[in-house]
Amino acid sequence: MVPRERNRRAPTRRKSERPAPRRLIEKPPVTPPKLGHPKRRLRLATAVSLLLFVVIGARLVQLQLTDAPAYAAAGLQERLSSIDLPAPRGAILDRTGAVLAHSVEARYVGADPELVVDPARTAEALSPLLGIAASDLSGHLQRKKREIDGKPVRFAWLARGVDVDRATQIAEMKLPGIVVGRDERRDVPGDDLAANLIGFTGTDLTGLAGIESRFDKVLRGRDGKFTFEVGQGELSKPIPGGYQLMTPARPGSSLTLTIDRDVQFMTQRILADKMRGQGATWAAAIVLDVKTGEVIAQASYPTYSAKNPFAAKPSERGDMATSAVVDPGSIHKAIVLAAALQEGVVKPDSTIPIGPTIRKGDVTFKDTHPFSEGTQLTLPGLMAYSSNVATIKVAEMLGAQKLYDYQRLFGLGAETGIGVPGEASGLVQPPGNWSGSSHGSIPIGHSVAVTPLQMAAVYAAIANDGLWIQPHLIKETKQPDGKIVAAEGPQTRQVISPENAAALRQIMEAVTVVDDATGVNARLAGYRISGKTGTGTQVKDGKYTPGEVASFIGMAPADQPRYVIAVFAHTPGGGGGAVAGPAFRDMMGYTLRHFKVPPTGTKPPEFVITA
């Protein structure tokens, strides 16, 4: 069955539902407001304000995150004050540990000028207690800009090393702006004891002379510093809980010298007593241990009080044993004989044919104890009567070059290196510089420049079997932690053989044994003495000074020497035996008793003067 078709309407296309395009309506262009128009001004102000807010915000971020620590540190720096903490200076001790110089507790007095109310009255109040003129103090109390390394400083030193009692009186006065703190000052218990050797310090405890100066870096240590934050009040009072930084001071090391305090004391006293009576302008004495080269005593005349060094003349503060430059005179003859014996030019029993004079160049040399022409003089006779003629003849046989070589071997022409500032080296002439008369003057100790210490070391070498040992003053150093460091060993060299040294010692005994010899004033009861007298001149600023330098250098006991003592004195005139001999005798007598050296058990030989 065919289905019935429904009557359906054919679909029809719907028309587009899009709206018809709009017609654009053109508007006339808007004219921008003029610069002075209110809208234009509002926009500009808004833009500028926004820009400022951005800049300020960025700067705040920078301050908070980047620059805040720097600004805080800068602010802290302006509130910081600091005080130096002086390092305790090491002591100077003698060989037994006795104090020669040390630091004791004291106080410093300073000022904060910003807090000083009345500078003039403050200066007047402090002047009598500090011993400083008020006019000198007031300049430090005035308010004025002070800088160190570009940083402002509110502190001025007024005095250091002030006695504790006086500083307490100042503190109790409660003067505005005045600060009192802990300090040190140098104390010298012996006053003038070894003052020319030890030297002194300034008020800041810096070494200015002598051993104090030469070993300043060893003695002074390293200062500390206390840095702290202060408020607007007293400079010296830290803010509780504020910034503080303490750098502790490191104490200096102490020096132990080879000096014996008792021997030094007696050597100084004997030297002063004897030389005042001789009208000496200066004098020096040295005591050497011949086996070690240690300086047991080293005295100068005049001396001074190390407690008040600036009250003395500079010429009174020098160490004459190392700074005085002299022609040694006849004490130089020991070098000539030592060299001649060692080179085999003469033997201990040799005789020298002499007459009353000898001519070298354009100068005629003679003896104070003249002998007739053709006299055969023994070597003990040469020394006993200090014969210039015989010495010049021995030097002729030795030769100029050999004599010069032995001068240098015995240490002439060079500093000993003892450690005292201002030590002179002296001068010896090489043969190429000799004139005709030099062949006569140099052997007898003229046209030669030496120091007393150099000649003492020469005789110590003869006493020590021909072994030269560098004289030295420093025994050991004691560090702050208690560690003991021995001093570097001295230089040594063998100059002549032990046999020739022993022969020369016996030859020189004639100087004190022969009745009318030049050194009889140096005789010491109970002991055999070997030595030599000398009369020379002083060289100063390249010129000879008026007067004479008398000397005696001797050793005892002569058969087994323990000590050498050298005495020099610049006087208006007088030979070494008369001027220096008695001082040597008293010094040697005390030294031998002090060290308990027993009297000599043997008698000296009987000497033959002429053959």
C-alpha positions in Angstrom: 0.0 0.0 0.0 1.3 3.3 -1.0 1.6 5.5 1.8 -0.1 8.7 1.7 2.0 11.5 1.0 1.6 14.3 3.3 1.2 17.7 2.0 4.5 19.4 3.0 5.6 22.8 2.2 8.9 23.2 0.5 11.5 24.8 2.7 12.3 28.4 2.0 15.7 30.1 2.6 15.5 32.5 5.5 16.8 35.9 4.9 20.1 37.0 6.6 19.5 38.3 10.2 22.6 40.6 10.2 21.8 44.2 10.8 22.4 46.6 8.1 25.8 48.3 8.3 25.7 51.6 10.3 26.5 54.7 8.7 29.6 56.4 10.2 28.9 59.8 11.4 32.0 62.0 11.1 32.8 64.3 14.1 34.9 67.4 14.0 38.5 66.9 15.5 39.1 67.7 19.1 41.4 70.6 19.6 44.1 69.9 22.5 43.9 72.3 25.4 46.5 75.0 25.4 49.5 74.9 27.8 47.8 77.1 30.3 44.6 75.1 30.1 43.5 73.6 33.5 43.4 70.1 32.1 46.9 70.3 30.7 48.3 71.5 34.0 46.5 68.7 35.9 48.0 66.0 33.6 51.5 67.4 34.0 51.2 67.6 37.7 50.0 64.1 37.9 52.9 62.8 35.8 55.5 64.7 37.9 54.0 63.4 41.1 54.0 59.9 39.9 57.7 60.2 38.9 58.6 61.7 42.3 56.9 58.8 44.1 58.8 56.3 42.0 62.2 58.0 42.7 61.5 58.4 46.4 60.3 54.8 46.6 63.5 53.5 44.8 65.7 55.6 47.1 63.9 54.2 50.2 64.5 50.7 49.0 68.2 51.5 48.4 68.5 53.0 51.8 66.9 50.0 53.5 68.5 47.3 51.5 71.9 48.7 50.3 73.1 51.8 52.2 71.7 51.2 55.6 74.7 49.4 57.0 77.1 52.1 55.6 75.1 54.9 57.1 74.9 53.1 60.4 78.7 52.5 60.4 79.3 56.1 59.5 77.2 57.2 62.4 78.9 54.8 64.7 82.3 56.1 63.7 81.4 59.6 64.8 80.5 58.3 68.2 83.7 56.2 68.7 86.6 57.1 70.9 89.8 55.2 71.5 92.5 55.1 74.1 95.9 53.6 73.5 96.9 50.8 75.9 100.7 51.2 76.4 102.6 47.9 76.2 104.6 47.2 79.3 108.2 47.8 78.4 110.7 45.0 79.1 113.2 45.4 81.9 117.0 45.6 81.6 118.7 43.3 84.1 122.3 42.6 85.2 123.8 39.1 84.9 122.4 38.1 88.3 118.8 39.4 87.5 119.2 42.6 89.5 117.1 45.4 87.9 119.0 48.1 86.1 116.0 49.7 84.4 112.3 48.8 84.4 108.8 50.2 84.0 106.6 51.0 87.0 102.9 51.8 87.3 102.1 55.5 86.6 99.3 57.6 85.2 98.7 59.7 82.2 96.8 63.0 82.2 94.9 64.0 79.0 92.1 66.4 78.0 89.0 66.6 75.9 89.1 70.3 74.9 85.4 70.2 73.9 84.5 69.6 77.6 87.1 72.0 79.2 85.1 74.9 80.6 87.9 77.3 81.4 91.2 76.5 79.8 93.2 79.2 81.6 92.0 78.2 85.1 92.4 74.5 84.3 96.0 75.0 83.2 96.7 77.0 86.4 95.3 74.2 88.5 97.3 71.5 86.8 100.6 73.3 86.4 102.0 72.7 89.9 101.0 69.0 90.0 102.4 68.2 86.5 105.4 70.4 86.7 104.5 72.0 83.4 104.1 75.7 82.8 100.5 76.8 82.6 101.2 78.6 79.3 102.4 75.3 77.8 99.3 73.4 79.1 96.7 75.9 78.0 97.5 75.4 74.3 96.4 71.8 74.6 93.1 72.8 76.3 91.8 75.2 73.7 89.0 74.1 71.5 90.3 73.6 68.0 90.0 71.1 65.2 92.3 68.1 65.7 92.7 65.4 63.1 94.7 62.2 62.8 94.6 60.5 59.4 91.8 62.8 58.5 89.6 61.8 61.5 88.6 64.2 64.2 90.3 63.7 67.5 89.0 64.9 70.9 91.9 63.9 73.0 95.2 65.7 73.8 98.1 64.4 75.9 99.1 66.6 78.8 101.6 64.4 80.6 102.7 60.8 80.8 104.4 58.9 83.5 102.8 60.9 86.3 103.2 59.6 89.8 100.1 57.8 91.1 99.7 60.1 94.1 99.8 63.3 92.0 97.4 61.8 89.4 95.0 60.9 92.2 95.0 64.5 93.4 94.2 65.6 89.8 91.4 63.1 89.5 89.9 64.3 92.8 89.8 67.9 91.5 87.2 66.7 88.9 88.2 69.3 86.4 85.8 69.2 83.4 87.4 67.6 80.3 90.4 66.2 82.2 91.1 62.5 81.9 93.4 60.4 84.1 94.3 56.9 83.1 96.8 54.0 83.7 100.2 54.4 82.3 103.9 53.5 82.9 107.1 55.3 83.5 110.7 54.2 83.3 112.5 53.7 86.7 116.2 53.4 87.1 117.0 52.2 90.6 120.7 52.8 90.4 120.3 56.4 89.1 123.7 56.9 87.4 124.6 53.2 87.5 125.7 52.2 83.9 123.6 55.2 82.7 126.0 56.0 79.8 125.7 52.4 78.7 121.9 51.8 79.3 120.7 55.1 78.1 117.2 56.4 78.6 113.7 56.7 77.2 111.4 59.6 76.4 108.1 60.2 78.2 106.4 57.9 75.7 108.8 55.2 76.7 110.6 55.2 73.4 114.3 54.5 73.7 116.4 57.6 73.0 119.9 56.6 73.9 122.1 53.6 74.7 120.8 50.1 75.0 117.3 51.5 75.5 117.6 52.9 71.9 119.6 50.1 70.3 117.1 47.4 71.5 114.0 49.5 71.5 112.0 47.1 69.3 112.8 44.2 71.6 112.0 46.1 74.8 108.9 48.2 73.8 106.4 45.5 72.8 103.2 46.4 70.9 100.7 48.9 72.2 97.0 47.9 72.4 93.9 49.9 71.8 90.5 50.2 73.5 87.8 51.6 71.1 84.4 52.3 72.5 81.2 54.2 71.8 80.5 57.4 73.7 77.6 59.7 74.0 77.6 63.5 74.4 79.1 63.4 77.8 82.5 62.5 79.2 85.0 61.3 76.6 86.4 58.6 78.8 83.2 56.9 79.7 81.8 54.2 77.3 78.1 53.9 76.7 76.8 50.9 78.7 76.1 48.1 76.2 77.5 50.2 73.4 80.2 49.1 70.9 83.5 48.1 72.4 86.7 46.6 70.9 89.7 45.7 73.0 93.1 44.9 71.3 95.3 43.9 74.2 98.9 45.2 74.5 101.7 42.8 74.0 104.5 43.3 76.6 108.1 43.8 75.5 110.9 41.4 76.2 113.4 41.9 78.9 117.2 42.0 78.3 119.7 40.3 80.6 123.1 42.0 80.3 126.6 40.6 81.0 127.2 43.5 83.4 127.6 42.7 87.1 125.9 45.5 89.1 128.4 45.4 91.9 131.5 45.5 89.7 129.9 48.2 87.6 129.2 50.3 90.7 132.7 50.1 92.1 134.3 50.6 88.6 132.3 53.8 88.2 133.1 55.1 91.7 136.9 54.3 91.5 137.0 55.9 88.0 135.3 59.1 89.2 137.3 59.4 92.4 140.7 59.0 90.6 139.9 61.1 87.6 138.5 64.1 89.5 141.9 64.4 91.2 143.7 64.2 87.8 141.5 67.0 86.2 140.3 64.6 83.5 137.8 65.9 81.0 136.6 62.3 80.4 137.6 58.8 81.3 136.5 55.2 80.5 137.0 51.8 82.1 136.2 48.3 80.8 136.2 45.0 82.6 136.2 42.0 80.3 135.9 38.3 81.1 138.8 36.9 78.9 137.3 33.5 78.5 133.9 34.6 77.2 134.3 38.2 75.9 131.5 39.3 78.3 131.6 42.9 79.4 131.5 42.8 83.2 131.6 46.5 83.6 131.8 49.5 81.3 132.1 52.9 82.9 132.3 56.5 81.7 133.3 59.7 83.5 131.5 62.0 83.8 128.2 60.3 84.1 124.6 61.5 84.7 121.4 60.7 86.4 119.3 58.5 84.1 116.2 59.7 86.1 116.8 63.2 84.7 118.9 62.8 81.6 118.1 66.1 79.9 119.6 68.0 82.8 123.0 66.7 81.7 125.1 67.9 78.8 125.1 65.7 75.7 128.8 65.2 76.1 128.2 63.7 79.6 125.7 61.1 78.3 128.0 59.3 75.8 129.6 55.9 76.3 133.3 56.9 76.2 134.5 53.3 75.9 133.0 53.0 72.4 132.7 56.6 71.2 136.1 58.1 72.2 138.6 57.9 69.3 142.3 58.1 70.4 145.8 57.5 69.4 146.6 54.5 71.6 150.2 55.3 72.2 152.5 52.6 73.8 149.7 50.1 74.5 149.8 49.5 70.8 153.3 48.0 71.2 151.7 44.7 72.4 150.3 44.3 68.8 153.8 44.8 67.3 155.4 42.2 69.6 152.5 39.7 69.2 152.8 39.9 65.4 156.6 39.6 65.5 156.5 36.5 67.8 153.8 34.9 65.7 155.7 35.5 62.4 159.0 34.3 63.9 160.7 37.6 63.5 161.7 37.6 67.2 161.7 35.0 70.0 160.9 35.5 73.7 164.7 35.7 74.5 165.6 37.9 71.5 167.5 41.1 72.1 167.2 44.3 70.0 170.3 46.5 69.3 169.3 50.1 69.9 170.6 53.6 70.5 169.1 56.7 72.0 167.2 57.7 68.8 166.0 56.4 65.4 165.0 58.4 62.4 162.1 57.6 60.0 161.3 60.0 57.2 161.8 63.5 58.5 161.1 62.7 62.2 163.6 61.6 64.8 162.1 59.2 67.5 163.6 58.8 70.9 162.9 57.1 74.3 161.9 58.5 77.6 164.4 56.0 79.1 167.2 56.4 76.6 169.9 53.7 76.2 173.4 54.3 74.7 174.2 53.2 71.2 174.7 49.5 70.8 172.7 48.5 73.8 171.1 45.0 73.5 167.6 45.4 74.9 165.5 42.4 75.8 161.8 42.2 75.0 160.9 42.5 78.7 163.2 45.5 78.8 161.4 46.9 75.7 158.1 46.7 77.5 159.2 47.7 81.0 160.7 51.0 79.7 158.3 51.3 76.7 161.2 51.7 74.2 160.1 53.5 71.1 163.4 52.9 69.3 163.3 49.1 70.0 159.6 48.8 68.9 160.3 50.6 65.6 163.2 48.3 64.9 161.0 45.2 65.6 158.4 46.7 63.2 161.1 47.1 60.6 161.8 43.4 60.7 158.1 42.6 60.7 157.2 44.8 57.7 154.4 47.3 57.2 152.0 44.9 55.5 152.3 42.3 58.3 151.8 44.9 61.0 148.6 46.2 59.2 147.3 42.6 58.8 147.7 42.0 62.6 146.1 45.3 63.4 143.0 44.1 61.5 143.1 40.6 63.0 143.1 42.1 66.5 139.9 44.1 65.6 141.3 47.6 64.9 139.6 49.7 62.2 136.2 48.0 62.7 133.3 48.3 65.2 133.2 45.6 67.7 129.4 45.3 67.3 128.9 45.4 71.0 125.4 46.9 70.5 125.9 50.5 71.8 124.7 53.2 69.4 127.3 55.6 68.2 130.2 53.1 68.4 133.2 54.4 66.4 135.2 52.1 64.1 138.6 53.9 64.5 141.1 53.9 61.6 144.2 52.0 60.6 146.2 53.0 57.6 147.1 50.4 54.9 150.8 50.5 54.0 150.0 52.3 50.7 149.0 55.3 52.7 152.1 55.4 54.9 154.5 58.3 54.7 158.2 58.0 55.6 157.6 59.0 59.2 154.6 56.5 59.5 157.1 53.7 59.8 158.1 55.2 63.1 154.8 56.7 64.4 152.4 53.8 63.7 154.4 51.0 65.5 154.4 53.1 68.7 150.7 53.8 68.5 150.4 57.2 66.7 148.7 57.9 63.4 146.4 55.1 64.5 142.8 55.7 65.7 141.2 53.3 68.2 138.5 53.1 70.8 139.2 52.0 74.4 137.0 48.9 73.9 138.9 47.8 70.8 142.2 47.9 72.8 140.6 46.1 75.7 139.6 43.3 73.3 143.2 43.1 72.0 144.6 42.5 75.5 141.8 40.0 76.2 142.9 38.0 73.2 146.5 37.9 74.5 145.1 36.8 77.9 142.9 34.2 76.2 145.8 32.2 74.6 145.6 34.3 71.4 141.9 33.8 70.7 140.1 37.1 70.0 136.5 37.1 71.1 134.0 39.8 70.2 133.1 41.9 73.3 129.4 41.6 74.0 126.8 43.0 76.4 123.7 40.9 75.9 123.5 37.6 77.7 119.9 36.6 76.9 116.4 37.8 76.2 113.3 36.9 78.2 110.2 36.9 76.1 106.7 37.8 77.5 105.7 34.2 77.7 108.8 33.4 79.9 110.8 31.8 77.2 114.6 32.5 77.5 116.5 33.0 74.3 120.3 33.1 74.5 122.1 35.8 72.7 123.8 35.0 69.4 127.3 33.7 70.1 130.2 36.2 69.6 132.6 36.1 66.7 136.0 34.5 67.4 139.3 34.1 65.6 142.7 32.8 66.5 145.2 35.6 66.1 148.4 34.2 67.7 149.2 30.8 69.1 148.7 29.9 72.8 152.5 29.6 73.2 153.2 33.0 71.8 150.4 34.5 73.8 151.8 33.0 77.0 155.3 34.3 76.1 153.9 37.8 75.6 152.0 37.8 78.9 155.2 37.0 80.7 157.2 39.6 78.8 154.5 42.2 79.8 154.8 41.3 83.5 158.0 43.2 83.5 155.9 46.4 83.2 154.8 46.0 86.8 157.6 43.9 88.2 160.8 45.9 87.3 161.2 48.5 90.0 161.5 51.6 87.8 159.3 50.4 85.0 156.4 52.5 83.7 153.6 50.4 85.3 154.6 49.9 89.0 151.6 51.9 90.1 149.4 49.1 88.8 150.9 46.5 91.1 148.4 44.5 93.2 149.5 42.7 96.3 149.1 39.0 96.1 148.5 38.9 92.3 150.7 38.8 89.3 149.8 41.6 86.8 150.7 41.7 83.2 150.0 44.9 81.2 151.1 48.0 79.5 151.0 51.7 79.9 150.2 54.2 77.2 150.2 57.9 76.5 148.4 59.1 73.4 146.1 61.9 72.1 142.5 62.3 71.3 141.2 62.7 67.8 138.0 64.8 67.6 136.4 66.0 64.4 139.5 65.0 62.5 141.9 67.0 64.7 144.0 66.3 67.8 142.7 67.9 71.0 144.9 69.6 73.6 146.0 67.3 76.5 147.0 63.7 76.6 145.2 60.3 76.8 146.8 58.2 79.6 146.0 54.5 79.6 146.8 51.3 81.3 145.5 47.9 80.2 146.3 44.8 82.3 145.3 41.2 83.1 145.2 39.1 86.2 146.3 36.7 87.4 149.1 37.0 84.8 149.9 33.2 84.7 146.2 32.3 84.3 144.3 35.4 83.4 140.6 35.7 84.3 139.9 39.4 83.7 141.3 42.3 81.6 140.7 45.9 82.7 141.4 48.9 80.5 141.5 52.4 81.9 141.7 55.5 79.7 141.7 59.2 80.8 142.0 62.5 78.9 143.9 64.9 81.1 146.0 68.0 80.8 149.1 65.8 80.9 150.6 62.7 82.6 151.7 59.2 81.6 149.5 56.1 81.7 151.3 54.6 84.7 150.8 57.6 87.0 147.2 58.5 85.8 145.6 55.2 85.0 147.7 52.7 86.9 146.2 53.4 90.4 142.6 53.2 89.1 143.4 49.9 87.4 144.9 48.5 90.6 141.8 49.3 92.7 139.4 48.1 90.0 141.2 44.8 89.5 141.6 44.2 93.2 137.8 44.6 93.8 136.9 42.4 90.7 139.2 39.5 91.8 137.8 39.6 95.3 134.2 39.9 94.1 134.6 36.8 92.0 136.6 35.0 94.6 139.7 34.5 92.5 142.4 33.3 94.8 145.8 35.1 95.1 148.5 34.0 92.8 150.5 31.1 94.2 153.6 31.7 92.2 156.1 34.5 92.0 156.9 36.4 88.8 160.2 35.7 87.0 163.2 37.9 87.5 163.7 39.9 84.3 166.9 40.8 82.5 166.7 44.1 80.8 169.8 44.3 78.8 172.1 41.6 77.5 
